[in-house]
């Protein structure tokens, strides 16, 4: 399990980030994951919970306490019992003799809860790493959106220059120049929005490790590069060993231990007491002892046993429901990835090259007076829209890939050596 979780950490890092030599203020996804793993309160909380469970285990291992007692009888009465003449002093030692294996049942339950905490912590850490990857991807997306906006600005600037040139030549009215300038302003607005998104996404990412004033830049590769993944049936087999289902094995041990503890209650405990009694009148000593046992223990234990049996029986249904939910999530994420992958590839190979050629030809035709400004501007808008469409599809694919990797723990990209050298281990 630890190997598969570590593989997930490596492959998520590989799917959204390249690992070149980074500057001092540059942040890789690997760096972000390490910061979260070292400082996030959700993970630190497990240390406190471990201490609590360890203390509860120590308490469960305690045997019933010995009770020392002293009893004075027949003192300060009337007649022969006046004063201390007829007093009887008894010193006793008492305790409970547990029957039915209660101590072993308590020990098993406490230890099973401690064992389950480890896989729960790993599962939470896995979820946090996936969240880091998603927030890091949001920063990458904002950077790419800013890049597309900058490309659109460059296009619009050429349009403004061409429109002004034709106006000066008397071939176009001033309204064309103003329209081109308005389109340029909208492109600059898109860039400003992207820059604000970048600031917000960087702040959102840094919040995971408590940084209030982030000043880093992320080191990211092109999100349009999507890896090949296995078919759905192969991935569905991997989901069977996902930590979210492995947790049910630990939960089953806990519920079995609770059932055993409930069953141990059918055996009644023995209350015993031994002591020494001194008779004041004769200055004699004698031994006293007693044993008592409550009746009806089997009947009183039955309700708790039925509860424990019902909880254990329902666990398999819960596991089946969780398995179906994970299967459905994987199916949805796999389908999204495949659709987005096809869309990114077709836009890259077919649509964008043709739009680029058309936009270049339209620019030449406009400067030559063969087409109107609106035709050139429309092609520029279509090219920018296609770039945005491709980026949106790629980001959707990356999010789906993160979810697939979270569910399967399977790496789809060979991680760079720098990643494994960092030693991310779950």
PEFENGI-V993328 format. One record per residue. N is the residue number from 1. RES is the residue in one letter. SS is DSSP state (H for helix, E for strand, - for the rest). PHI is phi as a letter, one per 20 degrees, with the letter a starting at -180 (NA if undefined). PSI is psi as a letter, one per 30 degrees, with the letter a starting at -180 (* if undefined). Layout:
N/RES/SS/PHI/PSI
N/RES/SS/PHI/PSI
This chain:
1/X/-/NA/e
2/X/H/f/e
3/X/H/f/e
4/X/H/f/e
5/X/H/f/e
6/X/H/f/e
7/X/H/f/e
8/X/H/f/e
9/X/H/f/e
10/X/H/f/e
11/X/H/f/e
12/X/H/f/e
13/X/H/f/e
14/X/H/f/e
15/X/H/f/f
16/X/H/c/f
17/X/-/b/k
18/X/-/d/l
19/X/-/d/i
20/X/-/f/l
21/X/-/f/j
22/X/-/e/k
23/X/-/f/l
24/X/-/f/e
25/X/-/e/g
26/X/E/e/k
27/X/E/c/k
28/X/-/e/l
29/X/H/f/e
30/X/H/f/e
31/X/H/f/e
32/X/H/f/e
33/X/H/f/e
34/X/H/f/e
35/X/H/f/e
36/X/H/f/e
37/X/H/f/e
38/X/H/e/f
39/X/H/c/f
40/X/-/f/k
41/X/H/f/f
42/X/H/f/e
43/X/H/e/e
44/X/H/f/f
45/X/H/f/f
46/X/H/f/f
47/X/H/f/e
48/X/H/f/e
49/X/H/f/e
50/X/H/f/e
51/X/H/f/e
52/X/H/f/e
53/X/H/f/e
54/X/H/f/e
55/X/H/f/e
56/X/H/f/e
57/X/H/f/e
58/X/H/f/e
59/X/H/f/e
60/X/H/f/f
61/X/-/e/f
62/X/-/f/k
63/X/-/e/l
64/X/-/g/k
65/X/-/f/l
66/X/-/e/k
67/X/E/d/j
68/X/E/e/k
69/X/E/b/l
70/X/E/c/k
71/X/E/c/k
72/X/E/d/k
73/X/E/c/l
74/X/-/l/h
75/X/-/d/k
76/X/-/l/h
77/X/-/e/a
78/X/-/d/l
79/X/H/m/b
80/X/H/f/f
81/X/H/e/g
82/X/-/f/k
83/X/-/m/b
84/X/-/d/g
85/X/-/f/e
86/X/-/d/g
87/X/-/f/k
88/X/E/c/k
89/X/E/d/k
90/X/E/c/k
91/X/E/d/k
92/X/E/c/l
93/X/E/c/k
94/X/E/c/l
95/X/E/a/a
96/X/E/c/k
97/X/E/e/j
98/X/-/f/k
99/X/-/c/l
100/X/-/n/g
101/X/-/m/h
102/X/H/f/e
103/X/H/f/e
104/X/H/f/e
105/X/H/f/e
106/X/H/f/e
107/X/H/f/e
108/X/H/f/e
109/X/H/f/e
110/X/H/f/e
111/X/H/f/e
112/X/H/f/e
113/X/H/f/e
114/X/H/f/e
115/X/H/f/e
116/X/H/f/f
117/X/H/f/e
118/X/H/f/e
119/X/H/f/e
120/X/H/f/e
121/X/H/f/e
122/X/H/f/e
123/X/H/f/e
124/X/H/f/e
125/X/H/f/e
126/X/H/f/e
127/X/H/f/e
128/X/H/f/e
129/X/H/f/e
130/X/H/f/e
131/X/H/f/e
132/X/H/g/e
133/X/H/f/e
134/X/H/f/e
135/X/H/f/e
136/X/H/f/e
137/X/H/f/e
138/X/H/f/e
139/X/H/f/e
140/X/H/f/e
141/X/H/f/e
142/X/H/f/e
143/X/H/f/e
144/X/H/f/e
145/X/H/f/e
146/X/H/f/e
147/X/H/f/e
148/X/H/f/e
149/X/H/f/e
150/X/H/f/e
151/X/H/f/e
152/X/H/f/e
153/X/H/f/e
154/X/H/f/e
155/X/H/f/e
156/X/H/f/e
157/X/H/f/e
158/X/H/f/e
159/X/H/f/e
160/X/H/f/e
161/X/H/f/e
162/X/H/f/e
163/X/H/f/e
164/X/H/f/e
165/X/H/f/e
166/X/H/f/e
167/X/H/f/e
168/X/H/f/f
169/X/-/e/f
170/X/-/n/g
171/X/-/e/f
172/X/-/b/k
173/X/-/f/l
174/X/H/f/f
175/X/H/g/e
176/X/H/f/e
177/X/H/f/e
178/X/H/f/e
179/X/H/f/e
180/X/H/f/e
181/X/H/f/e
182/X/H/f/e
183/X/H/f/e
184/X/H/f/e
185/X/H/f/e
186/X/H/f/e
187/X/H/f/e
188/X/H/f/e
189/X/H/f/e
190/X/H/f/e
191/X/H/f/e
192/X/H/f/e
193/X/H/f/e
194/X/H/f/e
195/X/H/f/e
196/X/H/f/e
197/X/H/f/e
198/X/H/f/e
199/X/H/f/e
200/X/H/f/e
201/X/H/f/e
202/X/H/f/e
203/X/H/f/e
204/X/H/f/e
205/X/H/f/e
206/X/H/f/f
207/X/H/f/f
208/X/H/f/e
209/X/H/d/g
210/X/-/n/g
211/X/-/e/k
212/X/-/e/f
213/X/-/c/i
214/X/-/f/k
215/X/-/c/g
216/X/-/e/l
217/X/E/d/k
218/X/E/e/k
219/X/-/d/j
220/X/-/c/l
221/X/-/e/a
222/X/-/f/j
223/X/-/f/f
224/X/-/f/f
225/X/-/e/j
226/X/-/d/k
227/X/-/f/l
228/X/-/f/k
229/X/-/c/l
230/X/-/f/l
231/X/-/f/l
232/X/H/f/e
233/X/H/f/e
234/X/H/f/e
235/X/H/f/e
236/X/H/f/e
237/X/H/f/e
238/X/H/f/e
239/X/H/f/f
240/X/-/f/f
241/X/-/d/g
242/X/-/f/k
243/X/H/g/e
244/X/H/f/f
245/X/H/e/e
246/X/H/f/e
247/X/H/g/f
248/X/H/f/f
249/X/H/f/e
250/X/H/f/e
251/X/H/f/e
252/X/H/f/e
253/X/H/f/e
254/X/H/f/e
255/X/H/f/e
256/X/H/f/e
257/X/H/f/e
258/X/H/f/e
259/X/H/f/e
260/X/H/f/e
261/X/H/f/e
262/X/H/f/e
263/X/H/f/e
264/X/H/f/f
265/X/-/f/f
266/X/-/f/f
267/X/-/e/j
268/X/-/f/k
269/X/-/e/l
270/X/E/d/k
271/X/E/e/j
272/X/E/c/l
273/X/E/b/k
274/X/E/c/l
275/X/E/a/a
276/X/E/c/k
277/X/E/d/k
278/X/E/d/k
279/X/E/e/j
280/X/-/f/e
281/X/-/f/e
282/X/-/d/f
283/X/-/l/h
284/X/E/d/l
285/X/E/c/l
286/X/E/b/l
287/X/E/e/k
288/X/E/c/l
289/X/E/a/l
290/X/E/b/l
291/X/E/c/k
292/X/E/c/l
293/X/E/b/k
294/X/-/f/k
295/X/-/e/l
296/X/-/n/g
297/X/H/f/e
298/X/H/f/e
299/X/H/f/e
300/X/H/f/f
301/X/H/e/f
302/X/H/f/e
303/X/H/g/e
304/X/H/f/e
305/X/H/f/e
306/X/H/f/e
307/X/H/f/e
308/X/H/f/e
309/X/H/f/e
310/X/H/f/e
311/X/H/f/e
312/X/H/f/e
313/X/H/f/e
314/X/H/f/f
315/X/H/f/e
316/X/H/f/e
317/X/H/f/e
318/X/H/f/e
319/X/H/f/e
320/X/H/f/e
321/X/H/f/e
322/X/H/f/e
323/X/H/f/e
324/X/H/f/e
325/X/H/f/e
326/X/H/f/e
327/X/H/f/e
328/X/H/f/e
329/X/H/f/e
330/X/H/f/e
331/X/H/f/e
332/X/H/f/e
333/X/H/f/e
334/X/H/f/e
335/X/H/f/e
336/X/H/g/e
337/X/H/f/e
338/X/H/f/e
339/X/H/f/e
340/X/H/f/e
341/X/H/f/e
342/X/H/f/e
343/X/H/f/e
344/X/H/f/e
345/X/H/f/e
346/X/H/f/e
347/X/H/f/e
348/X/H/f/e
349/X/H/e/e
350/X/H/d/e
351/X/H/f/e
352/X/H/f/e
353/X/H/g/e
354/X/H/f/e
355/X/H/f/e
356/X/H/f/e
357/X/H/f/e
358/X/H/f/e
359/X/H/f/e
360/X/H/f/e
361/X/H/f/e
362/X/H/f/e
363/X/H/f/e
364/X/H/f/e
365/X/H/f/e
366/X/H/f/e
367/X/H/f/f
368/X/-/e/f
369/X/-/n/g
370/X/-/e/f
371/X/-/c/l
372/X/-/e/l
373/X/H/f/e
374/X/H/f/e
375/X/H/f/e
376/X/H/f/e
377/X/H/f/e
378/X/H/f/e
379/X/H/f/e
380/X/H/f/e
381/X/H/f/e
382/X/H/f/e
383/X/H/f/e
384/X/H/f/e
385/X/H/f/e
386/X/H/f/e
387/X/H/f/e
388/X/H/f/e
389/X/H/f/e
390/X/H/f/e
391/X/H/f/e
392/X/H/f/e
393/X/H/f/e
394/X/H/f/e
395/X/H/f/e
396/X/H/f/e
397/X/H/f/e
398/X/H/f/e
399/X/H/f/e
400/X/H/f/e
401/X/H/f/e
402/X/H/f/e
403/X/H/f/e
404/X/H/f/e
405/X/H/f/e
406/X/H/f/e
407/X/H/f/e
408/X/H/d/f
409/X/-/m/g
410/X/-/d/k
411/X/-/e/k
412/X/-/d/f
413/X/-/c/k
414/X/-/f/j
415/X/-/f/k
416/X/-/f/l
417/X/H/g/e
418/X/H/f/f
419/X/H/f/e
420/X/H/f/f
421/X/H/f/f
422/X/H/f/f
423/X/-/m/h
424/X/-/f/j
425/X/-/c/k
426/X/-/e/*
